[in-house]
Amino acid sequence: MSQKIFITGIDTDAGKTYAAGWYARILMDRGLSVATQKFIQTGNIDMSEDIEAHRRLMGIPLMEVDKAHVTAPIIFTHPASAQLAARLDGRDIDLRLIDEATERLAAEFDVVLIEGAGGIMAPVTDDFLTIDYIASRDLPVAVVTNSRLGSINHTLLTFEAVKRHGLRLHSVMYNTFYDGTDALIDADTRGFVERYVRRHFPEAEFLLVPVL
């Protein structure tokens, strides 16, 4: 049975796209077939730039499921939150399209990594958030974090949301791309988050995402 994992971040620029592509490559190296899917893509017209980035990181060309828009079934033109981008394009967000696309991928690949849009509380509609989608589909979640100033606060708030909604924390992906401004802060942030995960989510894997 295919494994489906939802990849979210502590904020919009946590590095979800990079982490998703990197992790897909790791799983491929373990002998698994992997597809990445973009939950809702904004700021594009025909092809998802995030899916293109995933394939570059995976070291493969666009797949047939990419060209058929199965991996990015909903694309809006304006680079904004999903609910605003949909309103600006005069379209509704049909979650059935996403569900159907995920199931098509799950029938073909061992693992489906679904990259979210924005953070875990980002709105899909005025009364339905990304976290509601994750919970209603019973998807394990991977959280991408980093060492930027304020990231500990954002990370813990994300963990609290995960816990409150009864989600399964699959992994925490610490994106080292932002390391380098202050080595002391980098090390302290990484250590604090890793210790917190070990105490509160012992079943979750803590992964260091390197700069390739």
Secondary structure, 3 states (H helix, E strand, C coil): CCEEEEEEECCCCCCHHHHHHHHHHHHHHCCCCEEEEECCEECCCCCCHHHHHHHHHHCCCCCHHHHCCCCCCCEECCCCCHHHHHHHHCCCCCHHHHHHHHHHHHHHCCEEEEEEEEECCCEEECCEEHHHHHHHCCCCEEEEECCCCCHHHHHHHHHHHHHHCCCCEEEEEEEHHHCCCCHHHHHHHHHHHHHHHHHHCCCCEEEEECCC
